[in-house]
């Protein structure tokens, strides 16, 4: 018995890839068209009982959000400072009151809860930046007069999204 191609140079047999790809795509389309999407089983309308509220942790009292609003006066100066909608006044005394109020809310410096406290500063659009930076500094902490060390109150200080007054543009002439 004689086998074909055993004696001479063997030819390399190649499979046509384009037809194989066409067949794969046709199978894929067939399975996509014949797929039946069904609703998942086990849709049980179970009403779970309401649990008792968690007891209040005396070491972790809920601290209300701290919102500082800086209202601009004419010319970009500070017209009024508000802490949670309560007026602190204006000028240097307002920053001192802000610092004291935040310390009173926190309880004591170095409190472990102060890592969870967030302060939101909301300055007016036309307020000079120096007033915003001073409010930021007053919220952050103070220098201890006895040790001359920085005592930090709050780590997380956010700024409210900027609201432009009506008619304000981004052109350099309007700044």
KASULHU-V568377 format. One record per residue. N is the residue number from 0. RES is the residue in one small letter. PSI is psi in radians with two decimals (NA if undefined). D_FIRST is the distance of its C-alpha to the first C-alpha in Angstrom with 1 decimal. Layout:
n = <N	N>
res = <RES	RES>
psi = <PSI	PSI>
d_first = <D_FIRST	D_FIRST>
This chain:
n = <0	1	2	3	4	5	6	7	8	9	10	11	12	13	14	15	16	17	18	19	20	21	22	23	24	25	26	27	28	29	30	31	32	33	34	35	36	37	38	39	40	41	42	43	44	45	46	47	48	49	50	51	52	53	54	55	56	57	58	59	60	61	62	63	64	65	66	67	68	69	70	71	72	73	74	75	76	77	78	79	80	81	82	83	84	85	86	87	88	89	90	91	92	93	94	95	96	97	98	99	100	101	102	103	104	105	106	107	108	109	110	111	112	113	114	115	116	117	118	119	120	121	122	123	124	125	126	127	128	129	130	131	132	133	134	135	136	137	138	139	140	141	142	143	144	145	146	147	148	149	150	151	152	153	154	155	156	157	158	159	160	161	162	163	164	165	166	167	168	169	170	171	172	173	174>
res = <x	x	x	x	x	x	x	x	x	x	x	x	x	x	x	x	x	x	x	x	x	x	x	x	x	x	x	x	x	x	x	x	x	x	x	x	x	x	x	x	x	x	x	x	x	x	x	x	x	x	x	x	x	x	x	x	x	x	x	x	x	x	x	x	x	x	x	x	x	x	x	x	x	x	x	x	x	x	x	x	x	x	x	x	x	x	x	x	x	x	x	x	x	x	x	x	x	x	x	x	x	x	x	x	x	x	x	x	x	x	x	x	x	x	x	x	x	x	x	x	x	x	x	x	x	x	x	x	x	x	x	x	x	x	x	x	x	x	x	x	x	x	x	x	x	x	x	x	x	x	x	x	x	x	x	x	x	x	x	x	x	x	x	x	x	x	x	x	x	x	x	x	x	x	x>
psi = <2.37	2.28	2.48	2.38	0.25	-0.36	-0.56	-2.82	2.26	2.41	2.48	2.21	2.20	2.45	2.40	1.99	-0.55	-0.65	-0.63	-0.71	-0.71	-0.74	-0.74	-0.77	-0.67	-0.69	-0.73	-0.80	-0.70	-0.82	-0.58	-0.67	-0.51	-0.03	2.26	2.06	2.10	2.76	2.41	2.55	2.81	0.54	1.44	2.25	1.44	2.25	1.97	2.56	2.59	2.27	2.88	2.53	2.60	2.42	2.58	2.32	2.03	-0.40	-0.30	1.16	2.66	2.14	2.20	2.75	2.54	2.03	2.14	2.13	2.23	1.96	2.26	2.50	-3.07	2.44	0.08	0.11	2.92	2.09	-0.70	2.56	2.29	2.37	1.96	0.84	0.26	2.26	2.34	-0.01	-2.64	2.96	-2.95	-0.59	-0.55	-0.68	-0.65	-0.74	-0.69	-0.81	-0.77	-0.71	-0.72	-0.70	-0.66	-0.66	-0.75	-0.66	-1.10	2.62	2.58	0.15	2.33	-0.39	-0.33	-0.30	-0.36	-0.21	2.38	2.40	2.35	2.14	2.24	1.55	2.66	2.74	-0.68	0.31	2.38	2.55	-0.45	-0.59	-0.64	-0.73	-0.65	-0.65	-0.70	-0.80	-0.70	-0.58	-0.58	-0.69	-2.76	2.99	2.21	2.14	-0.43	-0.74	-0.19	0.49	2.62	2.19	2.02	2.41	-0.95	2.38	-0.56	1.87	2.12	2.77	2.37	2.65	2.44	2.28	2.10	2.44	2.81	2.32	-0.07	2.46	3.05	0.11	2.62	-0.42	-0.46	-0.11	NA>
d_first = <0.0	3.7	6.6	9.8	12.7	11.6	13.1	16.2	19.2	18.6	20.9	23.2	23.1	26.7	28.0	31.1	34.0	36.6	35.1	34.6	38.3	39.3	37.7	39.3	42.7	42.4	41.7	44.6	46.9	45.8	46.6	49.9	51.0	50.1	51.8	54.9	57.6	59.7	62.8	62.4	63.4	66.4	69.1	71.9	75.4	76.8	80.2	80.5	84.0	85.9	86.4	89.7	90.4	89.8	93.0	94.5	93.8	97.1	95.4	93.3	95.6	94.3	95.5	96.1	94.5	96.5	97.0	99.1	100.3	101.9	104.0	104.9	108.4	109.3	108.1	105.2	107.3	106.9	108.9	108.0	105.5	104.4	102.7	101.2	103.6	106.6	108.6	108.9	111.0	110.4	111.0	110.6	111.8	109.0	106.4	108.2	108.4	104.7	103.9	106.3	104.9	101.3	102.4	104.2	101.1	98.8	101.3	101.1	99.2	96.1	95.5	91.9	92.0	92.7	89.0	88.5	91.4	90.8	93.5	93.1	95.3	96.0	98.0	99.3	97.5	100.5	101.5	101.6	98.9	101.3	102.4	98.9	98.2	101.5	100.5	97.0	98.8	101.2	98.4	96.4	99.2	102.2	103.5	105.3	108.8	109.1	105.9	105.1	101.5	99.5	99.2	96.4	96.7	93.7	90.2	88.9	90.9	89.4	90.8	91.1	89.4	91.7	93.7	95.1	98.4	98.6	98.7	97.2	94.6	92.4	94.1	95.8	99.1	99.3	99.0>
